[in-house]
Amino acid sequence: MIPESLAALVEETRGQRRADWAGREVWLANEAWGQLAVSLQGAQVLHFLPKSPEDATAEGSLTNAPEAARGAGEAADGEDALVPGGWLWVTPTPQELPGAIRGGIPLCWPWFADENTADESPDRSGPMHGPARKADWRLDAVDEHEEGVELHLSPLERLHGQLVPRAVIQANARRLHVELITEHVGETPVKITGALHSYLAVEDAFACRVEGLAGAHYLDKLADFAERDQQGELGVRGGLDRIYRSNAELVLDDGSRRLRIARQSSDSAVIWHPGDTPPADTAAEAARHFLCVESANTRLDPVWLVPGAQHLLGTTLSRADDA
C-alpha cells in the first residue's frame, strides 16, 4: 500500500528506470516477475509486488482501483492517496529532505533506535536509528536474470570511522530479500545494533496476528522495558513496541494475506505500531494499514565486530502458503 503518485511512476515503468519521487531519486522496475521501487536515499525498498501467472490477476494493478484507494481513507482533495497492492506500506505524506521516508524497509545502522551503540559523536547525540537511513546511496550494480533482479548499493560518503555498510536487495516472483552487510575496516572492536525496519502493508493493524512468538521473552518498551513472556500467539489490538528474544520464522496474518518473515543473524524480533497516536508525518487512518515486523540486533543481541570481520543482517519476505 503506497502513495498513488509513487504507484503511478511504477505503473508507467517498462522494464527498469530511474525517476524522481518526493524529492528523492528512486530506482523502479516493472517486469514479468513483479514490481520493485527503491529510494537511493537510505537504500530503502519502498515497494514490492511479485507477479506469477496464477496470481497476477488476483493481485491486480496498483492504479486501476481508484475507488479502493479512496476507500482506504488516506487522502483529502489535492493530497496523495494510498493505493492498495504490494507487500509494503509507505506514508502518503513523506517528509521533505533531509527527513527520512516513513515506510518500506528503512535501514537502521549502525545502531537501533536511540541506543547509539556505535555513535562516534562526542556526546553520543547521533540521530535516531543512525545515519544510514538519511544518507545518499549509490547503485553499484544491477544483476538481472529471468527470475528477478539483485541490486547492490553503498553510501556515497563515509558514515563511520571504522565501519562500512552495503546493502543487497533481491526480488523475484516468490520473495523479497534484503541484506545489510557491515564490514569492519578499522583497528578496534565496535559494538553495533541495527534493524531492517519493515513496514508491512495490512488491511487493519488492529486485527493482525503474528505467529511464531508464543512463549518468547520480550521487552515492553511502552512499559519502561518491562520483561515479559508472550502468552500464546500475538494478536495486535492497539499500540505496541516490543523486542522479542527470538530467531524464529514468523507469519503475519492480516485476515486476507499471510506473509512469512524469515530473519538472518537476528535474535531480536521487533514488533511496532504507534496505535492511535501516530507520528506527525502520518495520519491515524493511514497508520492503520501498516505493522512493523523487524529483523534486528538490539540490546538483547548486540554484535561485537573485530577488525576485518563482517556481519550480515537479513530479512526475507515470502507468501506463507508457498512451499
N, C-alpha and C positions, 0 to 999 in steps of 0.2 A: 504494500500500500504506500504509494509515493505521490508527491505533488503532480498535478495534471501537467504542469509546464515541463517537468522532467520526463514524464511519461510520453509526452508529445515528441520530445527530442529522440527518445529511444525508438518510438514507432516510425519516425521519419528516417531512421538509420537503415541503410542496406549494407550488410557486412560490418565493417568497423570504421570508426572515425573519431575525431576529437571535436568538442564543441564547448561553448560557454554556458554555464548554468549557475544562477545565484552568485555571479561574480567569480566563479571558480572554473578552471579548466577541467573538463570531465572526459574520460575515455568511454566510448559506447560500443556495444556490439549487439546486433540483432541478426542472428543467424539461424540455421536449421536446428541447432541443438538448444537454442534459447537466447535469452537476453541478459546483458550484464552492463552495469554502469559503475564506474569507479572515479571518484574525485581525486585529483592529483594534490589537493590539499589534504594531507593526512594519509594518503594511500588508502582511502576509505571506500569500501564497497558500499554503494548506495542502493543498488537494485539487482535482484537475481530472479529470473523466471525461466525455469527449464521447460523444454518442449520435447515431447516424444509423440510418435504417431497416435498412440492411444489416448493421450490426454491433451493434445494441443487444442482441441475444440472445447474441452471442459474448462481448461484454464482461461481461455478467451483472451481477447485483446485488452490491453490496458485502457485504451482511449475510446473504445467502441461502446462504453456503457456510461454515458453522462448522467443518466438518472440514478444509477447505482452510486456514482461518485457523489452526487448531490445528496443522496440518501444517507451517506455516511456523516453528513452534517459538518464538514470540515471547512466550509468557506462561505463567506458573505459576498455580495456583489463586488466585483473588482479585485477579489483576492484569489489566491490559488486554492484548488480543491484537492483532496486526497482521492486517488483513483484506486479501486480495488485491483488486486493482481500482484503477483510476486510474493516472495517469502520474507522480505524485509520491509520495514517501515521507515519513512523519513518525514520529519515535520514539514507542514505546509508553509511555515514561517521561519525559514532559516535565518540565523544571524548574519549581518553583514560582516565582511572581513574587517579585522583579523579574527573574528569569532569562529568557533567550530560549528559544523553542521550536526544537529542532533538527529541521530538515526543511522540506519545502515549498520556498519561494523566499524566503529572508531577503534584506533589503535592506542591503547593506554600504555605508555612506555617512557622512561624505564621505571616508573612507579605507578601504583594503583591508587586512585582517589587522592587523599591528602597525606599519604604515608611517607612520601618524599624520601624513600629509602636510598635512592641513588642521586639525590639532588646535590648539585655542586655549588649552588649559590651559598654565600657566606652565612645567611640566616635561614637556610632551607625554606625559602619563600617561593619556590617554583610553582608553576601552575598546577591546578587540579589535574590529575591523570598524566602529568608530564608534558614535554614539549612536542612529541611526535604528531599528535592529532591536529595541531595547528600549523605544522611545518609544511613547506612545499617539497614534494617528492618528484623524482624523475621516473619515467617509464624506461627501464633499461632494456627490456626485451619482451617481445610477444611471440610465444611459441604456439603455432596453430597446428591442429590436426583435425581429422574428420570428426572426431567425437566431441571436441571442445577447444578450450584455449587455456594457456598458462601465462600469467603476467609476472614479471619480476620488477620490483621497484626499490629505490633507495632515496634517502633525503638529499636535497640539493646542497645543504650546508651541514657541517658537523653539529650534532646535537648533544654530544657528551665527550668529555676529555678522554675517556678510556673505552667507551662502548660504541659500537657501530651497528645500527639496525638495518634490516632489509625485510621486505615483505614479498611473499609469493601467494598468488591468487589463482586457483584452478577452478574452472567452471565447465560443466558439461550437462547433458540431458538428465543426469541422475543425481548430481550433487554439487555443492559449493564447498570448497576447502580453502581456508586462509591460514597462512603461517606467518608468524612474527619471529624472525631469527635475530638473535643478539650475538655479536662476536666481541670478545674482549681483546683489545689491541694495546692495552696499557701495561702497567707494571705492578699494580697492587690489586688484591681481591676487591670486588664490588658486590654488594647485596642489591638485588633487583626484585621488584614485583612488577605486575602488569596485567593487562586483560585485553581480550578481544570482546568488546562491549556490545554484543549483538542485540539489536532492536528487532525482534521478530514480529511480523505482522499477524494480528489475530482479529477475530470477529469482535470479541469483547474480553478485555483483560480480566475482568472480574468474574468470568465464567470459565477460566482456563484451569487446566490440571497439568502438573508437571510430574511425570512418573520417573522413578528411579532413585528417589531421595528418602524413601521410607527408612526410618531408623538412623539416619545420618545426623551427626552432631553439627550444630551450626551456631554462628554468632549473629545475634539480632542487633543490627546497627540502630534500629529505631528504639531500642531499649538499652542504650549505652553499652552495646556489645555483650549483652547478657548471653550466657551459654545455655543452649537448649538442645533437645533431641527432637527430631521430626517424628510425629506420631502419624503413621500411615502416609499415603501419598499426599503431595502438596496441592491443595486447592486454593486458588487465588481468589480472594473475596474482597480485597481492598489493597491499600498501600502496603508495601513490604520492601525491606532491604536486608537481605540475609547472605551470609557467606557460609556455605556448606563445606564441611571437610569430606570431600568425595571425589573420586575419579571415575565414577560410574557413568555409563552411557545414559542419557536422559531422553525422554519423549515429551514434547509439548503437544497437548491436545486442546484445541480451542472449540471443539464441537463440530467443526467442518473440515479440519485438516490436522494430521498428525505428523509432526516433524521430529526426526531423530537428530539429537545433538551429541556428537562424539567429540571428546576433547583429548588433546595430546600434551603430555608433560604438564598436566594441570591437576592438582589435588584440591583446588578450590572451585566450587561452582557458585557463582553469584547470581541471585535472583532478585530483580529490582523492578518496582513500579512505584511512581510517586503518589498513587492514589488520587484523591480529589483535589490535591494541591500540586498541580504540575509545575514544571519550571516556567519561567517568564516567557520563553520563546515558543511555547506550545499551549494551545487552548485545551481545556479539560476534555472536551468531546473528542478532539483528535488524539489525545493521550490514551483514551480508552482502547485504541486499536494497536497498542504495542505491549509486549512484555519482554524484558531483558533477561536472557539466559546466557550467562557469560562463561567462557573459558578463561581462567585466571590463575595467577600466582599472587597470593595475598599474604598478610601477616601469618596465616596458617601454614603456608608453604613457600616462604621466600627462597630465592635461588642465589647461592653464592657462586659467582663466576671468578675463576682464577685466570691469570694471563694466558692467552692462547686458546681458552675454552669457548664453546658456543652453547647457546640454549635455544631450543625451538618450542614455542608455544603455538598450539594449533587448535582449530575448531573445524568440524565437518558437519554440514547440514545435508540431510537427505530425507526422502519420504520414509516414514516408519513402516509402511506396508511393502517397501521394496525388499526383495530377498537379499 
